[in-house]
Each structure stands twice: as structure tokens, then as C-alpha cells.
Amino acid sequence: MEKIKFKLEVESEYFNNAPNLRISLDDDVLFDQPITKNTVIETDRAVKDDSTYKINFTLHDKSKYDTILEDGKIVKDTLIKIKSVELDDVNITHLLSIDKNKFYYTHDGSDEKHTFYDTMGVNGTSTIEFTTPFYVWLLETL
């Protein structure tokens, strides 16, 4: 068993309703509220050795009124931006778009995995999958 320190920084862009974000480690909800400003979530969690875990960032309850289109182009939108992901003081943000098997974004109603960039604009979940021991996973992922 090891303890992992999580430091997650998120911000939003919106014009109408602040976007709702839920962050969980598997089924353990770490955070669930609207993002109205730059927000840092810090917590420690114990994880079992030789296990797979998922950190999920879920944008939920965004409605059709939270995006404005003109001539087929988005002119105003509601977004969540993932500014930084640190696990045990190691910033892995730059890794998020490199491997769709470990880092992916699924939209509600679809199982298709999209590349996980730093912005979420559609209701759905961005996922980071990692295994323990964490430092072995980190060495394998780099």
C-alpha cells in the first residue's frame, strides 16, 4: 500500500452558467462543484499495490444554452480547462495527449476514446489511468 498526493488545478470559461466538474479516483469522489475561478484541489489517497486506478474529470450538466453558435461557429462556450495534474509532486500534464490508452476523453453517450487535451467542452469524462506502484508506472510512461 502506498499513499499518493494529488494536486489538480482547473479553471473554467463561461458566459452563462459555471460548468460543473466532478473529480474522482475510481468511485471515490474528490471534488464535485461548479468551477467559477481557478481552483486547486489537493488531497492524499492510499492506493493498493499492483492495482489500476482511474482519475476521472467529469464535466456534467452542461446544456445547449451554454454554447452560442453563429453561422455554424461557436462564439461563446462553457469549458473546463485542466491546467495542471501532479501526482506525488510530479507534473504529468504534458503526458495527457500522448497515449489514448492511458489518457482519454469520452463524451456522454459514447464509448469512443478521444485524445485527452487540456480542455473539456462536451459533457463527458476525461480519464487518467495509472497503475501502482506509481513510480514504476511513471518510468514506463515517460
C-alpha positions, -999 to +999 in steps of 0.1 A: +000+000+000+013+035-008-001+070-004-003+092-035-005+130-032-029+146-058-027+182-068-051+191-096-056+226-110-086+235-131-103+267-144-133+275-164-145+297-192-182+305-192-207+332-200-240+318-187-237+290-161-205+279-144-196+244-156-200+216-131-169+194-125-167+161-106-132+146-100-130+111-087-104+084-081-123+054-093-156+057-072-141+080-045-153+115-053-126+140-045-145+171-057-179+180-072-190+216-077-192+244-103-159+259-113-162+297-112-125+305-109-091+290-109-093+261-085-067+238-069-077+205-054-051+188-031-056+155-014-038+123-004-052+089-011-040+054-001-038+030-031-031-007-032+000-021-048-003-038-082-036-022-090-050+000-117-067+033-109-086+060-129-087+097-121-118+110-138-126+146-146-163+147-154-180+178-170-217+174-163-250+192-166-238+215-195-269+224-215-275+236-251-279+271-236-242+271-225-229+273-261-238+300-286-234+294-323-234+320-351-232+308-387-223+273-375-193+286-354-190+287-317-189+323-305-194+317-267-189+285-249-186+269-215-154+250-209-133+233-182-095+237-186-072+213-168-043+235-160-021+210-141-021+174-129+005+165-103+009+131-087+034+128-059+048+162-068+054+151-104+037+172-130+023+148-157+002+174-175+024+172-206+018+135-209-020+138-213-022+137-251+004+111-258-014+078-253-051+073-258-050+040-238-039+058-206-053+093-211-086+097-229-119+117-231-152+100-236-183+120-244-216+111-227-235+085-247-204+072-265-176+047-257-153+062-283-120+074-267-108+108-279-073+122-272-072+139-238-061+175-243-064+201-216-099+214-224-133+198-219-163+213-238-188+184-240-204+166-212-182+136-206-152+123-187-115+127-192-096+098-176-061+092-165-053+055-159-023+046-139-010+016-121+008+011-088+035+013-077+031+048-091+069+054-098+071+022-119+041+034-139+057+068-143+090+054-155+072+032-180+050+061-192+078+086-197 
